[in-house]
Structures are given as structure tokens and as C-alpha cells.
């Protein structure tokens, strides 16, 4: 379940995803929803340009990715962010085996 609605606009249409489901909406409704509530976006400047609403702001996943993973390249699309570790973000596993504390080595033998 999404805590906020997600908005996507492309050359093929405009979609709004909420807890109730995903539906196609018009440009005016998309601007109204974006102005009234925080929305989840991917590449807010591009979506704002496509809606004709340059002041569009929201919870931009692309900005979040750039903040969490600075200087890591990712194509600004859902298909590009997935392989860039957005879906499984986290520290890479260490290649070194874990070290036991010195005191524990003496006790354990």
C-alpha cells in the first residue's frame, strides 16, 4: 500500500496510483493532486514539464537515489533505477570473514 499517491506522466498519458488502484487522469486533475498532496514522482522536472506545471514538487525518487548513492550512475527510469540497486539498496556484503574479539578467542580456545 502506498502512503502517498504516485504520479507518472509520459507521452502516452498520465497515471495516478493510490491505495485504491491505478487510473488514468487528465492534466488538470494531475496538477490539482500534485498541488494538494505530496506525491511520489520519478524525475519531477520532467513530469512538471510534461504537465506544463514547472513548479511541480513532490517526493522525487530520483533525488532520493542521488542523495543516498552520490556519484552512482542510473538511468532516470524505473527500469534504470532497479538495476542500480534502488530496489535492493543496502551495503554490499563484506568479502572478509567476521573477526572474533580477542577476549572471545582466548575464552573459546
N, C-alpha and C positions, 0 to 999 in steps of 0.2 A: 504494500500500500504506500502510495506517495504522500508525504506530509504536505507538499505544496503541488499545485498543478505544474505540469511540464508543457512548454510551448515550443513548437517547431514550425518553421516556415521555410518552404523551398519553392522552386519554380513550379512544382506540381500542386501546391496547395498549402494550407495552414491547418495544423492539428493541435488539439489540446488534450492532454492525458490527465485524468483525475482518478480518484479512488473509484469512481463510478464507471470508468472506462475511457476509451479514446474516441474522439469525434472530430469531424472536420468542422471548422468555423470560418467565419468571414474575417476580413481585415479589421473592420471596426470593432467587432467583438474581441478579437485578439488584442488590440490596443487597449480596450477597456479593461480586460482581465489583467494585462500586464501593469496597468496603472493602478488598479485596485489592490492587488495582492502580490506578494513575492512569487515569482515563477521560476522554475528551473529551466535554464536555457543552455544551449551549446553554441558558443560563438555569438554572444549578444550583439556585437556591432553588425554582423552580417544579417542577423534576424531583424534588427532595427532598420537596416537599410531595405530589406525586402518588404517590411511592413510600412515603410515611409514614415517611421517614427524614430528619429535619430536619438532621442533622449531615453530610449529603452534601457532599463536596468533590471537586474534580477540576479538570481543565483547561477552564475555562469560556470559551468563545469570546466570549460577551457581555462578560465582564470584560476580556478582551484587547482587544476593539474599543473599549471605553470608555477603556482606558489609552492605546491608540495614537491614537485620534481623540477627545480630550476635547471635550465640548460639541457633538458632532455627533449629531443625532437619527437613530435607527434603530429600526425595529420589531423587537422581540426574537424574530424567527422566521428560519428560513433564507431565506425569500423577502424578508424585510425587510433582512437584512444584506447580501445580494448587491447590490442596487441602492445601498446605502450605501457602496460601494467596498470591501467586505471582500474580494471575490474579486479585484479588481484594485487593491488598495491600493498606494499609492505617491504620490510627489509629482506634482502636476498639472504639465503641461508649461508652460514659460515662454512668454509671448507676445512677449517681447523677443528679437531675434536675438542670438546669442552675440557677445561683444565680443572682438576680437583684442587681444592685448597690444600696448602702444605700441612696444616694440622690434621686434616682428614686422612692424608696419605700415611702419616705416622700412626694414627689410630687403627686404620684399616689394614696396614701392613703392606 
